Amino acid sequence: EYIAEASLIIENKSKRDATLRNKSLAAGLLSFVALRSGRGLSSWVRSLNSNNRIVGSYQFESHLRPSVAGPTFIKNIKNDNANAVGQQLLKQPSKLHKFLRLVVDATISTSIAILSGAFLFTPRPSAYIEDMSKLPLVEGKSVYAEIVCPPLFDEYRRVLGQYGGRWPVMRGNASKTSNTDDAMASTTPQLTQEDVSLNVIRKFVENCSKRSKYEVSSVRNRF
């Protein structure tokens, strides 16, 4: 009898988990790509600068030394170039160094994905309440309509009585007001997280009221 409500709860949880997982994986992947791209660009720039120094040194020496030096001059140039290439190869990172860099980048990216999922992309409490507010409208029986709605009705009436029949929080923020109320909207403060939660609770009560009216009308139609 409560299958529809249970299915909706599972569906809402699956959507939240999927959204959180996708955002966290995207953050980790982007950070990994950024780290690897930065290291590759840095290595390419260092290699380019080293090659430019080798070419510049060769051109400088070729202008200083006479061209009639013959085989001795060519041999010296080859030795100089061999020494420069050897020094460049020694400066290149070893396979172990590259592997350690890869491990460090992967560790940092994984940490970013986990931390972003735990703190940055975690759904707000009002999102959970908003999902629960739709449960009284499901087909069949609803545990929330039977257990949660009655005390919410009592609290809602108490708040309305305390504030003279008016809800203490406006329904929307300033950006949702009409064009005719632009002057008033400019002075209206934005909703806080607490205000949003209170409005979601009011929506919960409204859905409970809709279900209650529907059940009453269904009973009357039977007779």
C-alpha positions as CSV (number, residue, x, y, z in Angstrom):
1,E,0.0,0.0,0.0
2,Y,3.0,2.3,0.5
3,I,4.8,1.2,-2.6
4,A,4.4,4.5,-4.5
5,E,5.8,6.5,-1.6
6,A,8.8,4.1,-1.1
7,S,9.5,4.3,-4.8
8,L,9.6,8.1,-4.8
9,I,11.9,8.1,-1.8
10,I,14.3,5.7,-3.5
11,E,14.1,7.7,-6.8
12,N,14.9,11.0,-5.1
13,K,17.8,9.5,-3.2
14,S,19.2,8.0,-6.4
15,K,19.0,11.3,-8.2
16,R,20.8,13.2,-5.4
17,D,23.5,10.5,-5.2
18,A,24.0,10.5,-9.0
19,T,24.3,14.3,-9.1
20,L,26.7,14.4,-6.2
21,R,28.8,11.6,-7.7
22,N,28.9,13.2,-11.2
23,K,29.9,16.6,-9.9
24,S,32.6,15.1,-7.6
25,L,34.1,13.0,-10.5
26,A,34.1,16.0,-12.8
27,A,35.9,18.0,-10.2
28,G,38.5,15.3,-9.7
29,L,39.0,14.7,-13.5
30,L,39.4,18.4,-14.2
31,S,41.9,18.8,-11.4
32,F,43.9,15.8,-12.7
33,V,43.9,17.1,-16.3
34,A,45.0,20.6,-15.1
35,L,47.8,19.1,-13.0
36,R,49.1,16.9,-15.8
37,S,48.7,19.6,-18.4
38,G,50.7,22.0,-16.2
39,R,53.5,19.6,-15.7
40,G,53.6,18.8,-19.4
41,L,53.7,22.4,-20.4
42,S,56.4,23.1,-17.8
43,S,58.6,20.2,-19.2
44,W,58.0,21.4,-22.8
45,V,59.1,24.9,-21.9
46,R,62.2,23.7,-20.2
47,S,63.1,21.5,-23.1
48,L,62.5,24.3,-25.6
49,N,64.8,26.6,-23.6
50,S,67.5,24.0,-23.4
51,N,67.4,23.4,-27.1
52,N,67.6,27.1,-27.8
53,R,70.7,27.4,-25.6
54,I,72.4,24.5,-27.5
55,V,71.6,26.0,-30.9
56,G,72.7,29.5,-29.7
57,S,76.0,28.1,-28.3
58,Y,76.7,26.3,-31.6
59,Q,76.1,29.4,-33.7
60,F,78.2,31.6,-31.4
61,E,81.1,29.2,-31.5
62,S,80.8,28.8,-35.3
63,H,81.3,32.6,-35.6
64,L,84.2,32.7,-33.3
65,R,86.2,29.8,-34.7
66,P,87.7,30.0,-38.2
67,S,86.2,27.8,-40.9
68,V,89.7,26.6,-42.0
69,A,90.2,24.6,-38.8
70,G,89.3,21.5,-40.8
71,P,88.6,18.2,-39.1
72,T,89.7,19.4,-35.7
73,F,87.1,22.1,-35.6
74,I,84.3,19.7,-36.7
75,K,85.4,17.2,-34.1
76,N,85.3,19.9,-31.3
77,I,81.8,21.0,-32.4
78,K,80.6,17.4,-32.3
79,N,82.0,16.9,-28.8
80,D,80.4,20.1,-27.6
81,N,77.1,19.1,-29.0
82,A,77.4,15.6,-27.5
83,N,78.2,17.0,-24.1
84,A,75.2,19.4,-24.3
85,V,72.8,16.6,-25.3
86,G,74.2,14.5,-22.5
87,Q,73.5,17.1,-19.9
88,Q,70.0,17.6,-21.3
89,L,69.3,13.9,-21.0
90,L,70.6,13.9,-17.4
91,K,68.2,16.7,-16.6
92,Q,65.2,14.8,-17.9
93,P,63.1,13.1,-15.2
94,S,63.6,9.3,-14.8
95,K,60.7,6.8,-15.1
96,L,60.5,6.6,-11.3
97,H,60.3,10.4,-11.1
98,K,57.5,10.4,-13.7
99,F,55.6,7.7,-11.9
100,L,55.9,9.5,-8.6
101,R,54.5,12.6,-10.2
102,L,51.6,10.6,-11.7
103,V,50.9,9.1,-8.2
104,V,51.0,12.6,-6.6
105,D,48.6,14.1,-9.2
106,A,46.2,11.1,-8.9
107,T,46.2,11.5,-5.1
108,I,45.6,15.2,-5.2
109,S,42.8,14.8,-7.7
110,T,41.2,12.0,-5.7
111,S,41.3,14.1,-2.6
112,I,39.7,17.0,-4.4
113,A,36.9,14.7,-5.7
114,I,36.2,13.3,-2.2
115,L,36.4,16.7,-0.4
116,S,34.2,18.4,-3.0
117,G,31.6,15.7,-2.6
118,A,31.7,15.9,1.1
119,F,31.6,19.7,1.5
120,L,31.1,21.6,-1.8
121,F,28.4,19.6,-3.6
122,T,26.5,18.3,-0.6
123,P,22.7,19.0,-1.1
124,R,21.3,21.7,1.2
125,P,19.0,20.6,4.0
126,S,16.1,22.4,2.3
127,A,16.6,20.0,-0.7
128,Y,15.8,17.0,1.5
129,I,12.7,18.8,2.9
130,E,11.6,19.7,-0.5
131,D,11.7,16.1,-1.6
132,M,9.8,15.0,1.4
133,S,7.2,17.7,0.8
134,K,6.1,15.9,-2.4
135,L,5.5,12.6,-0.6
136,P,1.9,13.4,0.6
137,L,0.8,13.7,-3.1
138,V,1.7,10.1,-4.1
139,E,-0.9,7.5,-4.9
140,G,-2.0,5.1,-2.3
141,K,-1.2,5.5,1.4
142,S,1.5,7.8,2.7
143,V,3.4,7.4,5.9
144,Y,4.3,11.1,5.8
145,A,0.7,12.1,5.4
146,E,-0.4,9.9,8.3
147,I,2.5,10.8,10.7
148,V,4.2,14.0,9.6
149,C,1.3,16.1,8.4
150,P,-0.8,16.3,11.6
151,P,2.0,17.9,13.7
152,L,2.9,20.2,10.8
153,F,-0.7,21.4,10.6
154,D,-0.6,22.3,14.3
155,E,2.7,24.1,14.0
156,Y,1.6,25.9,10.9
157,R,-1.5,27.2,12.6
158,R,0.5,28.2,15.7
159,V,2.9,30.3,13.5
160,L,0.1,31.9,11.6
161,G,-1.6,32.8,14.9
162,Q,1.6,34.2,16.3
163,Y,2.1,36.5,13.3
164,G,-1.5,37.6,12.8
165,G,-2.5,35.2,10.1
166,R,0.6,35.9,7.9
167,W,3.5,33.7,7.2
168,P,6.7,35.3,8.5
169,V,8.7,34.7,5.3
170,M,8.0,35.9,1.8
171,R,7.5,33.4,-0.9
172,G,10.3,34.3,-3.3
173,N,13.4,36.6,-3.5
174,A,13.6,40.0,-5.1
175,S,14.5,38.6,-8.5
176,K,11.1,36.9,-8.8
177,T,9.0,40.0,-8.3
178,S,7.1,41.6,-11.1
179,N,8.3,44.5,-13.1
180,T,5.7,46.8,-11.5
181,D,7.3,46.2,-8.1
182,D,10.9,46.9,-9.2
183,A,11.2,49.8,-6.8
184,M,9.9,47.7,-3.9
185,A,12.0,44.7,-5.0
186,S,15.2,46.7,-4.9
187,T,14.7,47.2,-1.2
188,T,13.6,43.6,-0.4
189,P,16.3,41.5,1.2
190,Q,17.3,38.2,-0.3
191,L,16.1,35.0,1.3
192,T,18.3,33.4,3.8
193,Q,18.8,29.6,4.0
194,E,16.5,29.5,7.0
195,D,13.8,31.4,5.0
196,V,14.1,29.0,2.2
197,S,13.6,26.1,4.6
198,L,10.6,27.7,6.1
199,N,9.0,28.2,2.7
200,V,9.6,24.6,1.8
201,I,7.9,23.6,5.1
202,R,5.0,25.7,4.1
203,K,4.9,23.9,0.8
204,F,4.9,20.7,2.7
205,V,1.8,21.8,4.7
206,E,0.1,22.9,1.4
207,N,0.6,19.4,-0.1
208,C,-0.7,17.8,3.1
209,S,-3.7,20.1,2.9
210,K,-4.3,19.0,-0.8
211,R,-4.1,15.4,0.2
212,S,-6.5,15.9,3.1
213,K,-9.0,17.7,0.9
214,Y,-8.7,14.9,-1.7
215,E,-9.3,12.2,0.8
216,V,-12.4,14.0,2.2
217,S,-13.8,14.4,-1.2
218,S,-13.2,10.8,-2.0
219,V,-15.0,9.7,1.1
220,R,-18.0,11.9,0.2
221,N,-18.1,10.6,-3.3
222,R,-18.4,7.0,-2.0
223,F,-21.6,7.9,-0.2
